[in-house]
Amino acid sequence: MTGAHAAGPAAPRLADVSTAQVADALRGRGLWLDVGAASVRARSDSPFLAPQLQRAYPEFPFVDQAPWADVHVALMRARGLRRWLRPQVRLQADGREPFQPFPADHPLPMMEWGGNLFIGQRLNQLLLLHAGVVERDGLALVLPAVPGSGKSTLSAALSLSGWRLLSDEFGALDPHTRRFVPVLKPVALKNRSIDVIRAFSQHAVLGPTFEKTRKGDVAHLAASADAVARRHETARPGAVVLPQWQEGAPLSFERLPAESAFRALAFNAFNYQTVGAPAFDAAVALARQCCAWSLRYSRLDEALAAQEQVWPEVRARAAAGGGA
């Protein structure tokens, strides 16, 4: 199931309700976050989580009661001496604690990493690529990459430049309809990317910066109102771009054959073996259908300009039916 019906039409935005209301929901039945392909239910007694969620998910509806959730997480303050001495917060889900405790004022990054972990384990009706996905003209631009490739930074910049964000983490492809489904969560920016995106656009809505996490400094870029409103709107495959950020490197934007695109898609899939034959068929079809390029960049403006230059070709190929 997904969270498609979790919010009623009149639900206010998280940004529009009081922090006390959000905190009460977290302490009680929970807060439901419908991110498109899944619904996450969060509970917490942390005094820090409510304001952090309002900054990272401001456009999402405030839902404190729903019939289901795909992922249930609880972020609870550590008990005993840890309640007072270097306080910590713990993540619990299905009777498990997948991570060591985080500092007490870091519940949001813990919730995001925990939520991603369980989404990656449970949505096996979809082929989950480790990829950013943005959409324009009804077509998905898919950015599969390993961590540290600049995927999230590029996804963030595109989402601030007229593209609709579907996800910076999960390229969720329905292997039967061959369409991408949003998994719309805040874009997790790390270290230098935080200041890069802050300088890139005055419209960037960033949550607090969490310093010295296990992944370095982390801040979350909130999804736009349009992306949230359209989080159940799928997209046809359009193009595959393999990004690699390299400091000081000149722009390189090279066409890739279908077999190279297929290898990248299969390698960057969380659940390729679990989904099995449908994953293989979907990845082959995607590689054949889409234009594909490798992108090495050091400057966001150059990377975006290169994508703009080839997008008419992507649209023309899609209009002609694409693929072989």
C-alpha positions in Angstrom: 0.0 0.0 0.0 1.0 3.6 -0.3 0.0 6.8 1.5 -2.1 8.1 -1.4 -5.2 8.6 0.8 -3.5 9.5 4.0 -4.5 13.2 3.9 -7.9 14.7 3.6 -8.4 17.6 1.1 -8.5 20.2 3.8 -5.4 19.2 5.7 -3.2 22.2 6.6 0.4 22.3 5.8 2.9 21.4 8.4 4.2 25.0 8.2 0.8 26.3 9.1 0.2 24.5 12.3 1.8 25.2 15.6 4.9 23.4 16.7 3.0 22.3 19.8 0.4 20.6 17.5 3.1 18.7 15.7 4.8 17.7 18.9 1.5 16.5 20.4 0.9 14.3 17.3 4.4 12.8 17.5 3.9 12.0 21.2 0.5 10.5 20.5 -0.8 8.4 17.6 1.9 9.8 15.3 2.5 12.0 12.4 1.9 10.6 8.9 4.1 11.8 6.0 2.8 10.7 2.6 5.8 10.8 0.3 4.2 9.4 -2.8 5.2 5.8 -3.2 5.0 5.2 0.6 3.6 6.6 3.8 5.8 7.0 6.9 4.4 7.2 10.4 6.7 8.9 12.9 6.3 9.0 16.7 8.7 10.7 19.1 9.1 12.2 22.5 12.0 14.4 21.3 11.4 18.1 21.8 13.6 18.8 18.8 11.9 16.8 16.1 8.7 18.8 15.6 10.4 22.1 14.6 12.9 20.2 12.5 10.1 18.5 10.6 8.3 21.8 10.0 11.4 23.2 8.3 12.2 20.1 6.2 8.6 19.2 5.3 6.8 22.6 5.3 4.6 21.9 2.3 3.4 18.5 3.4 0.0 18.1 4.9 -0.3 17.8 8.7 -1.9 14.3 9.2 -2.2 12.9 12.7 -4.5 10.0 11.9 -4.5 7.7 8.9 -5.6 4.0 8.2 -2.1 2.7 7.4 1.6 3.4 6.9 4.2 1.5 5.0 7.0 2.5 7.4 6.6 3.0 11.2 9.5 4.7 13.1 9.8 5.9 16.7 12.5 8.3 17.8 12.7 8.2 21.5 15.0 9.9 24.0 17.5 7.5 25.7 16.7 6.6 29.3 18.8 6.3 32.4 21.9 8.4 32.7 21.8 9.2 28.9 18.7 11.3 29.6 21.0 13.8 31.4 24.6 13.0 30.4 25.3 13.7 26.7 21.6 13.0 25.9 20.8 10.8 22.9 17.9 9.8 20.7 17.2 6.2 19.5 15.4 5.0 16.4 13.1 2.0 16.8 11.2 0.2 14.1 9.6 -3.2 14.2 11.3 -4.0 17.5 14.7 -3.2 16.0 17.2 -0.4 16.5 19.2 -0.4 13.2 21.5 2.5 14.2 23.5 3.4 17.2 22.0 6.4 19.1 22.4 9.9 17.7 22.8 13.1 19.7 19.5 14.2 21.2 19.2 17.3 19.0 19.7 15.2 15.8 16.4 13.3 15.4 15.7 14.5 11.9 18.8 13.0 10.2 18.2 9.8 12.1 14.6 9.7 11.0 15.6 10.4 7.4 18.2 7.6 7.3 16.0 5.2 9.1 13.0 6.0 6.8 15.2 5.5 3.7 16.5 2.2 5.1 13.0 0.7 5.6 11.7 2.2 2.3 14.6 0.5 0.5 13.7 -2.8 2.2 9.9 -2.8 1.8 9.0 -1.3 -1.6 9.9 -4.4 -3.6 7.0 -4.0 -5.9 9.2 -1.3 -7.4 12.7 -1.4 -8.8 14.5 1.1 -6.5 17.5 2.7 -8.1 20.0 4.7 -6.1 19.3 7.8 -8.2 18.0 11.3 -8.1 14.9 11.8 -10.4 13.4 15.0 -11.6 10.7 15.6 -14.2 9.8 18.0 -17.0 7.4 17.7 -19.9 6.1 14.5 -18.3 9.5 12.9 -18.7 11.9 11.7 -16.0 15.6 12.6 -15.9 17.3 9.8 -13.9 20.6 10.4 -12.2 22.0 7.1 -10.9 25.2 7.3 -9.0 27.2 6.1 -6.0 27.4 8.3 -2.9 29.7 11.2 -3.3 29.0 11.7 -7.0 27.2 15.0 -6.6 23.8 13.4 -7.4 21.9 15.1 -4.6 23.5 18.5 -5.3 22.6 18.2 -9.0 19.0 17.0 -8.1 18.6 20.0 -5.8 19.8 22.5 -8.4 17.5 21.0 -11.0 14.6 21.2 -8.6 15.3 24.9 -8.1 15.5 25.5 -11.9 12.1 24.5 -13.1 12.2 20.7 -12.8 9.9 18.8 -10.5 11.6 16.8 -7.9 10.6 13.1 -7.5 13.4 12.0 -5.3 17.1 12.6 -4.6 17.6 9.1 -3.2 15.2 6.6 -4.9 14.5 6.2 -8.6 11.4 4.2 -8.0 10.5 2.5 -11.3 7.3 0.5 -11.6 8.5 -2.6 -13.6 5.0 -3.2 -15.0 3.9 0.3 -16.0 7.5 1.4 -16.7 6.9 4.8 -15.0 8.8 6.5 -12.2 6.9 7.0 -9.0 7.9 9.8 -6.6 9.5 9.1 -3.2 9.4 12.7 -2.2 11.6 13.5 0.8 13.8 16.4 1.6 17.1 16.5 -0.4 19.9 15.5 2.0 22.8 17.9 1.3 26.2 17.2 2.8 29.2 19.4 3.7 30.1 21.8 0.9 26.9 21.1 -1.0 24.9 23.0 1.7 26.6 26.3 0.9 26.7 25.6 -2.8 22.9 25.2 -2.9 22.3 28.1 -0.6 24.3 30.3 -2.9 22.8 28.8 -6.1 19.2 29.9 -5.4 17.6 32.4 -3.1 14.5 30.2 -3.2 16.2 27.3 -1.5 14.4 26.4 1.7 16.9 24.7 3.9 16.4 23.1 7.3 18.9 23.3 10.1 22.5 22.2 9.6 23.5 19.1 11.7 27.2 19.2 12.2 29.6 16.3 12.6 27.1 13.5 11.8 28.4 10.2 10.6 28.1 11.6 7.1 29.6 15.0 7.9 27.5 18.2 8.1 24.0 17.6 6.8 21.1 19.9 5.9 17.8 19.2 4.1 16.3 21.0 1.2 12.6 21.1 1.4 10.5 20.1 -1.6 8.5 22.8 -3.3 4.7 23.2 -3.0 4.3 22.0 -6.6 6.3 18.8 -6.0 4.4 18.0 -2.9 1.0 18.6 -4.6 2.1 16.3 -7.5 3.7 13.6 -5.4 1.3 10.9 -6.8 2.0 12.0 -10.4 4.2 9.5 -12.2 6.6 10.2 -15.1 7.7 8.4 -18.2 11.4 7.6 -18.6 13.2 10.4 -20.6 16.9 10.4 -20.1 19.6 8.8 -17.9 22.6 10.9 -16.9 25.5 9.5 -14.8 26.8 12.4 -12.8 30.3 12.8 -11.3 31.3 15.9 -9.5 35.0 16.6 -9.6 36.5 19.8 -8.1 38.0 22.0 -10.8 37.2 19.6 -13.7 36.2 21.0 -17.0 32.7 20.0 -18.2 32.5 16.6 -19.9 29.1 15.4 -21.3 29.5 12.3 -23.4 26.9 10.1 -25.0 26.6 6.5 -23.6 25.5 3.4 -25.4 22.5 1.5 -24.1 24.7 -1.3 -22.6 26.6 1.2 -20.5 23.4 2.7 -19.3 22.1 -0.7 -18.4 25.2 -1.6 -16.3 24.9 1.7 -14.4 21.2 1.1 -13.7 21.6 -2.5 -12.5 24.7 -1.6 -10.4 22.9 1.3 -8.7 19.7 -0.7 -7.8 19.0 -1.4 -4.1 16.7 -4.4 -4.8 17.7 -5.7 -8.3 18.2 -9.3 -7.1 15.1 -9.2 -4.9 12.8 -8.1 -7.7 14.4 -10.6 -10.1 13.4 -11.0 -13.7 11.1 -8.0 -13.8 14.0 -5.8 -12.6 16.2 -7.1 -15.5 13.4 -6.5 -18.0 12.7 -3.0 -16.7 16.3 -2.0 -16.7 16.9 -3.3 -20.2 13.8 -1.4 -21.5 14.9 1.7 -19.7 18.4 1.6 -21.2 16.9 1.0 -24.7 14.3 3.7 -24.4 16.3 6.5 -22.9 19.0 8.8 -24.2 22.0 8.4 -21.9 25.1 10.5 -21.1 27.9 10.6 -18.6 28.4 13.9 -16.9 31.5 15.2 -15.2 31.2 18.6 -13.7 32.5 21.1 -11.2 30.1 23.9 -11.8 26.4 23.6 -11.5 25.6 26.2 -14.1 27.6 24.3 -16.8 25.9 21.0 -15.8 22.4 22.5 -16.1 23.2 24.2 -19.4 24.4 20.9 -20.9 21.2 19.2 -19.9 19.1 22.1 -21.3 21.0 21.7 -24.6 20.1 18.1 -25.1 16.6 18.1 -23.7 14.9 18.8 -27.1 16.5 15.5 -28.3 15.0 13.7 -25.2 11.6 15.1 -25.9 11.8 14.2 -29.6 12.9 10.6 -28.9 10.1 10.2 -26.3 7.5 11.6 -28.8 8.8 9.1 -31.4 8.3 6.2 -29.0 12.0 5.9 -28.0 14.1 2.8 -27.9 14.8 0.0 -30.3 
